[in-house]
Every structure is written in structure tokens, then in C-alpha cells.
Amino acid sequence: MIALFVGFGFLIGILFGFFGMGGSFLITPALLVLGYPAKVAVGSGLAFVFGTSVIGALKHRDHGQVDYRLAALMTLGMTLGIELGKRVVFLLEELGSADLVVSIAYVGLLAVVGLFTLRDAHTETTGSGGTDLAERVQSIRLPPMVSLSGGVTVSVWIVLAVGGTIGVLSGFLGVGGGFLLMPAMMYGLGIPAAVAVGTDILQITISGAYGAFVYAQADSIALPVVGSLLAGSAMGARIGAGATKLVAEDDIKGYFAAMLLAGSLSVGANELSGQLGIEALNTVSIVLIFGATVLVSAAIVLAAICALRHEGTESWCRLVSS
């Protein structure tokens, strides 16, 4: 089991460095699928977020892909939201419905964000919907205003509100907020994808530390699991962070959507397995969460190699791009 988590951590490290997410959007569902209690899955996911995000934040800083003002504001909003989300989880745990509610919330959020991102990545006028939303958000002139990367100027209160909302979901679902924060910055605020990834990781370092701390106080972290995952992710995160400089923005969105949709289907299959008593669905759930991680990680590495060698015409290069 330790070897499994080390290997899984390496693959998630690649995804984390590439997408700007701590990997808990995969860790928490995986632990739920493997039978860990909801609060332990949530707490362990946040602990992994903190450990692995430190590595990626340093790498993205070297690439100049971090907006420190945006990270500070998002961190403030999310820290307040995480505390509220944690309280909701523990209340549901007392009522005996935490596993079901967290699983349903995961399925819904991952599916919605994944489908939206996939549509944007494969639309001829790529990013037009996100651009319209960002322009509407930027048109709200509620002082004080703050200037961000990509020529974006937006109200401080809007950034805090976005951070607070994601923080509530982060504390509730046991995620660093990356799978929500990255699209929120790209589509809601108009931040360039590469900067959104780097800023996301820096913010996750801080909010993940706080989330791990509050769950550790409640003895809700599986330390052997977290340690094994971190051991594997250390190298993977550096590979993924380097790939963001090489892979096209639309491909980043496409891989991101694939992982979210796989996570949604996996948690959904696991929940149906428990409700209907069909063991085959549990097997499908495990194959989805681990299989998608392997396939997308491999696609990212291959796409980066294609970009380095300028071999976009090769058949396998066209495959990973499509």
C-alpha cells in the first residue's frame, strides 16, 4: 500500500505542478474510494496539499508565474472560508451523513467545472465565454481596486468574496481549492493561465497549511498515507511545473477537464456501489481514479517532450494534443 501511494504521489505531483492544484481533488476521492472515513480523507488531502505545494511554488516563482497581490487576497478570503467549511464537515459527521454529502458535492462540482473547461478548450472562439465574464467582473468599480497580472484591474472586495466562497468549499471537501481557484482566476478575473497556475500554488501553500492544522488538531490525518504521497510527489511536481512553459494553453485546459470529469465519475461510481451493493462499480471507481491519473500524467510528459523537440506533426504528438 505504501508503494502504491508513493507511485500515486509521483503522478499527482506531475498533475499538481502542471495544473496548480495540490492534488487533493484526487487524493480525497481516492481515500474515500479506499474506505477511509470522510473527515480523515478530507484532513489527509489538505495535509498533502500543504506539503506538495511548497515544492511547486518555488518552481513557478523561478518561471515568474506568480502574482503575489492576488495570492495574498485569495489567501485571506480562503482562510476565513476554510474554518466555516470544516465546521460543516464535523457537524455532518455527527449526524452520520458526511460521507454521502461530501461524495455528492464532489461529483457535482467536479462535473460542472470539468464540462465548462472542456467546452472552453474545444470552442473555436476559445475563451470567449470566460472573457465576457471577466470583463463584466472587471467593470464592477467598487473601491479599493487592485492591479493584477495580464493588465487586469479588479475590486479587492470581489477577490475576497471569490476567495471566501472557494475557502468554504475547500474546508468542506478537503481540497486546497485549486480545481475551483484556477478556473475562477482565468474565467472570472481574466488572469493568464500560466500565472493562474503559479499563483494558485502559492496560495495553496498557505491555505493548505491552515487547513491541515485545524484537521490535525482533531486527529483526522492519516500520517503514513500523507508521508508516502509526499515522497512520491517531490519529483513529479518539478516535472509538471516545467511542462507549463511548454504545453499550449488550450491543452492545459483539456487535460484539466479530463481529470475533473474522471474524478467525478469515480466518486459517483463508488457512491452507487455502496448504495446499490454492486461491487463491480467499486472496481470501476478505482480504475477511473488511478487510470486517469496515469494517462493524463503520461500525456502531459509526452506533450512537453513534443514541444521541446518541435515534433508536433508526429502521430503520438497529435494524439496527446487532441
Buried (B, 14 or more C-beta within 10 A) or exposed (E): EEEEBBBBBBBBBBBBBBBBBBBBBBBBBBBBBBEBBBBBBBBBBBBBBBBBBBBBBBBBBEBEBBBEBBBBBBBBBBBBBBBEBBBBBBEBBEEEEBBBBBBBBBBEBBBEBBBBBBEBBEEEEBBEBBBEBBEEBBEEEEEEBBEBBBEBEBBBBBBBEBBBBBBBBBBBBBBBBBBBBBBBBBBBBBBBBBBBBBBBBBBBBBBBBBBBBBBBEBEBBBEEBBBBBBBBBBBBBBBBBBBBEBBBBBBBBBBBBBBBBBBBBBBBBBBBBBEEEEEEBBEBBBEBBBEBBEBBBEBBBBBBBBBEEEEEEEEEBEEBBE
